[in-house]
Amino acid sequence: MKKAILARKVGMTQIWDENGVLIPVTVLQAGPCVVTQVKTEETDGYKAVQVGFEDKREKLVNKPMKGHFDKAGVPCKRFVREFRFENAEEYEVKGEIKADIFSVGDKVDISGVSKGKGFQSAIRKYGQHRGPMTHGSKFHRHQGSNGTSATPSRVLPGKGMPSHMGAVNVTAQNLTVVRVDAENNLILVKGGVPGPKKGLLTVKESAKAMN
């Protein structure tokens, strides 16, 4: 991987291409990210670039992180992430990674935490069937029998049960960048991406594009 950036999800809209075709897009506020550390095989055993995103008040940062930012000579940041760049040696501490690292037509993988839906039934979460709602039935939205017969006489692992839904890490793969606004640090990608508005996202060069 050679390209990646942190972003905030702004929301969805639609644009038209040069042929007049309507394209649904997600708008991302991508960067600017500041390089806070460059890791090399000689010092750390692997190549990576650590970046910070969004300023944070100094009083809200703990002492170890404040010392880390002071050593790099950069303002305190709210989010710190690490990218395994093959060309890590090309980056310098205090350098910036902006939206223009990507170009129109690039394929990207976007990761984020999906919207939380709270505690949901197996009908909502897994699409299981309900019972009859009329003719005296007393079985409506209950899950039914969860166990098995005398052997093995237990509920098998992995069975769909009522539980918490959403709020998990999700990656949308192989999305297409359709527009880049370098001046305002905006990236428009075709289709939807995980998470709510203002959610933190990681935008990386698509693994399929690298193969």
C-alpha positions in Angstrom: 0.0 0.0 0.0 1.3 3.4 -0.9 -1.8 5.7 -0.4 -4.1 6.2 2.6 -5.7 9.0 4.6 -8.1 9.5 7.5 -11.5 11.2 6.7 -14.9 12.2 8.1 -18.1 11.2 6.4 -20.0 14.3 5.4 -23.0 12.6 3.8 -24.4 11.5 0.5 -25.4 13.4 -2.6 -25.5 12.9 -6.4 -23.6 14.3 -9.3 -23.7 13.9 -13.1 -20.8 12.8 -15.2 -19.8 14.2 -18.6 -22.3 11.9 -20.3 -25.2 13.1 -18.1 -25.3 9.9 -16.1 -26.5 10.3 -12.5 -23.9 9.0 -9.9 -24.7 8.5 -6.2 -21.7 9.6 -4.2 -20.5 9.9 -0.6 -18.7 13.1 0.3 -15.6 12.6 2.6 -13.7 15.4 4.4 -10.3 13.8 3.9 -7.4 15.2 5.9 -5.2 17.0 6.1 -3.3 14.5 8.1 0.1 15.3 9.7 2.9 12.8 9.8 3.8 12.3 13.5 6.3 9.4 13.1 8.0 7.5 10.3 8.9 3.9 11.2 11.7 2.0 9.4 13.0 -1.5 9.4 16.2 -0.4 11.0 14.5 1.2 14.0 11.2 -0.6 14.3 11.5 -3.7 12.2 8.9 -2.7 9.6 8.0 0.3 7.4 5.0 2.5 8.4 3.9 6.1 8.6 2.0 7.3 11.7 -0.4 10.2 11.1 -2.6 12.5 13.2 -6.0 13.9 12.2 -8.0 16.8 13.6 -6.6 19.2 16.2 -7.3 18.5 19.9 -6.9 20.9 22.8 -3.7 20.3 24.7 -5.4 20.1 28.1 -7.3 17.0 26.8 -4.2 15.1 25.8 -2.4 12.8 28.3 1.3 13.3 29.1 2.7 10.4 27.0 0.8 11.5 23.9 1.7 15.2 24.5 5.3 14.2 24.7 5.0 12.3 21.5 3.4 15.2 19.7 6.0 17.6 21.1 8.9 15.4 19.9 7.4 15.4 16.4 6.8 19.2 16.6 3.2 19.0 15.6 0.0 20.2 17.3 -2.0 17.7 19.5 -4.2 15.5 17.4 -7.5 13.8 18.1 -6.9 10.6 16.1 -3.6 8.8 15.5 -3.3 5.9 13.1 -0.6 4.0 11.4 -0.3 3.0 7.7 2.0 0.3 6.4 3.3 2.2 3.4 5.8 0.5 1.1 7.3 3.9 0.4 7.4 5.1 4.0 10.9 6.5 3.6 9.5 9.1 1.2 7.6 10.7 4.1 8.9 13.2 6.6 7.7 14.1 10.1 5.5 17.2 10.1 4.7 16.5 6.4 1.0 16.6 5.4 -1.1 14.1 3.6 -4.0 15.7 1.8 -7.0 14.7 -0.3 -5.0 15.1 -3.5 -3.1 11.9 -2.7 -5.9 10.2 -4.6 -7.0 10.9 -8.1 -10.2 10.4 -10.1 -10.6 6.8 -11.1 -8.6 5.4 -8.1 -10.0 2.3 -6.4 -10.2 2.5 -2.6 -11.2 0.5 0.4 -13.1 2.5 3.1 -13.3 1.2 6.7 -15.4 2.5 9.5 -17.7 1.5 12.4 -21.3 0.8 11.1 -24.3 2.5 12.6 -25.4 0.9 15.9 -29.0 -0.5 15.9 -29.2 -1.6 19.5 -30.5 -4.9 20.7 -32.6 -6.5 17.9 -34.5 -9.7 17.4 -33.4 -12.6 15.2 -36.1 -11.6 12.8 -34.6 -8.2 12.3 -31.0 -9.2 12.5 -31.0 -12.4 10.5 -34.3 -12.3 8.6 -35.8 -15.3 10.3 -39.5 -16.0 9.8 -42.2 -15.1 12.3 -45.2 -17.3 13.3 -48.8 -16.8 12.2 -50.4 -13.6 13.5 -54.0 -14.8 13.5 -56.3 -17.9 14.1 -55.5 -18.1 17.8 -51.7 -18.5 17.4 -49.7 -17.6 20.4 -46.4 -17.8 18.5 -45.7 -14.5 16.7 -42.2 -13.1 16.8 -40.6 -15.6 19.1 -37.6 -17.5 17.8 -39.0 -21.0 18.3 -37.0 -24.0 19.4 -33.3 -23.1 19.9 -32.0 -26.5 20.9 -31.6 -29.8 19.2 -32.7 -33.4 19.9 -31.3 -35.6 22.7 -28.0 -35.5 20.8 -26.2 -33.2 21.2 -29.0 -31.7 23.4 -27.7 -28.2 23.4 -27.7 -24.9 21.4 -25.0 -25.1 18.7 -22.4 -22.3 18.5 -23.1 -19.7 15.8 -26.9 -19.9 15.9 -28.6 -16.6 15.1 -30.0 -15.3 18.4 -31.4 -11.9 19.5 -28.4 -9.7 20.2 -26.8 -6.3 19.6 -26.8 -5.2 16.0 -24.4 -2.9 14.2 -21.5 -0.9 15.7 -18.9 -3.2 14.2 -16.0 -2.6 11.9 -17.0 -2.7 8.2 -15.0 -2.3 5.0 -16.5 -1.2 1.7 -14.1 -2.5 -1.0 -13.1 -1.4 -4.4 -15.0 1.9 -4.5 -14.3 4.4 -7.2 -13.1 8.0 -6.6 -15.2 10.2 -8.9 -14.0 13.6 -7.8 -11.3 15.2 -5.8 -11.5 18.8 -4.4 -7.9 19.4 -3.2 -8.6 23.0 -2.2 -11.3 22.0 0.3 -9.9 18.5 1.1 -13.0 16.7 -0.2 -13.1 13.3 -1.9 -16.3 12.0 -3.6 -16.6 8.2 -3.9 -19.3 6.3 -5.8 -21.8 4.5 -3.6 -22.2 4.3 0.2 -19.6 3.9 3.0 -20.0 2.5 6.5 -21.0 4.6 9.5 -23.0 7.7 10.3 -22.4 11.3 9.3 -19.3 12.7 10.9 -18.0 9.2 11.5 -14.3 8.5 11.3 -13.2 6.6 8.2 -9.9 5.1 6.9 -9.5 5.5 3.1 -6.9 3.1 1.7 -5.7 2.2 -1.8 -7.8 -0.9 -2.8 -6.2 -4.2 -2.2 -7.7 -5.5 -5.5 -6.1 -2.5 -7.3 -2.7 -3.4 -6.0 -2.9 -7.0 -7.2 
